[in-house]
Amino acid sequence: MVTIRIDQLRKAYGGVVAVAGMNLDVVSGCIHAIVGENGAGKSTLMKALAGAVRPDSGTIALDGKVVDLSSARAAREQGIGIVYQELSIFPDRPVLANLFVNCEPTRFGLVTRREMERRARPVLDRLGLDVDLDIPVGRVSIAERQLIELARVLLERSEVLILDEPNSALNDRETQRLFSILRELAAEGITVLYVSHRLEEVFEIADRVTVMRDGREILTNDTALLTIAEVVEAMVGTKHEELFPARTGVVDDDAPALVVRNLTVGAGLVDVSLEARPGEIVGLAGLAGAGVALLLGALFGTRRASAGTVRYPDGGPLPSSPTRAARRRVSLVPADRHTQGLMLDRSIASNVVQVAVGALRSANPWLSGRAAADVADRQIGRLGIKTAGPSARVAELSGGNQQKVVLAKWLEVSPTVVLLDDPTRGVDVGAKHEIYALVRQLADSGRIVLLRSTELPEIVGLADRILVFYRGRLAVECRGGDVDASDLLRAVNTGVLN
């Protein structure tokens, strides 16, 4: 039975058409994924369903009846709940208050805390969320905030649940717990609309997939009848294998290399030896806790080595801090760009010059606004950052363009060693294609590139050489073109390449 029917929905912002005649049927009790590049219209469509955006034309029907979702309250009254990627919680209010925003249970006209706790506890237990209900939400982790937001929507007893990148801050264990809960909810008849960039996870959790491009439905089918490659091609109009730039094979064996010998970092990375040469992209694969994060941390000066030696192309040892790493032209693009890579409330110009001004002795600490804008303009053109200009706030950019700003600020120090930790996390397929090309350009220009990614096809498609870490040790080394993602999956789970 069709729960949601969208017919010829259209929404424009000025001269920009965000949703252009969108049609969609969603079956009751189905986990239905909506995928597409940034700008494809996904967010606008979800906001229209949640009552946050009013369409210009077209209709939305629930259980066969056309409804007017003119406000968020109207959508909630129709049983539609949404968890936005940018969480809508109140950081200064307690956890319990955030679970019952504008819907607090009352007794004799007074809010009853006992009833709030009684209703909240089973939902929190179901999510595996053990948190003090009296502390401000701003004091809990990002992952816990995401689960609190989900708990709030579940407490509203929504019949249609919209999730926009719901696990962007969750680890693997928390993600699997979320997926288990979503399957239980679907089995109970709740309809789930799941928006995500992570296609591997979409194929794991979704029953059906709809691909949007240019505000329209391009493809809808059962997940079991599709492949990731087919979905990617529908999203960008390009075959999956064409997303990755060709390997050039230009490695300078005579230039100084990055040489690691018997490196140990605590108990999590033990006796690791490797070499990486200019012109080479070395892929680092491994499960969480396998030691890859510790290796990158040691190379960038955020973790202390217990034993072993490292020699950089400049002949020096391990840096004692990130600032010293930057001064020696060692860069790290972190996995979490929001908390570690960017100043979201500052301009592109401020972000781009941040490392050069703060770390390089030769940089002018009193760089003028005009000079900073000129630097940013150069990087905007070089990396193809889509923005209104260098004064634009980074928070206003798409995920892909934000990641390009992170790359831009490190390019300003002309790095010789580039450490990339999940550089396309939370980025749509089209922006990934552009970032892949930039990574290849970095290697081709003589940089040493170490690439860690949670997406195994990304390592296979980009890396010239792949190192697999297993339980803290380097277990497998192979050429990038000699394995596929399934081979690599077996290797990261067993430590053996079959």
Secondary structure, DSSP 8 states (H G I E B T S, - for coil): -EEEEEEEEEEEETTEEEEEEEEEEEETT-EEEEE--TTSSHHHHHHHHTTSS--SEEEEEETTEEE---SHHHHHHTTEEEE-SS----TTSBHHHHHTTT---EETTEE-HHHHHHHHHHHHHHHT----TTSBGGGS-HHHHHHHHHHHHHHTT-SEEEEESTTTT--HHHHHHHHHHHHHHHHTT-EEEEE-S-HHHHHHH-SEEEEEETTEEEEEEEGGG--HHHHHHHHHSS-GGGGS--------TTS--EEEEEEEETTTEEEEEEEE-TT-EEEEE--TTSSHHHHHHHHHTSS--SEEEEE-TTS----SSHHHHHHTTEEEE-S-IIIII--TTSBHHHHHTHHHHHH-TTS-TT--HHHHHHHHHHHHHHHT--SS-TTSBGGGS-HHHHHHHHHHHHHTT--SEEEEESTTTT--HHHHHHHHHHHHHHHHTT-EEEEE-S-HHHHHHH-SEEEEEETTEEEEEEEGGG--HHHHHHHHHHS---
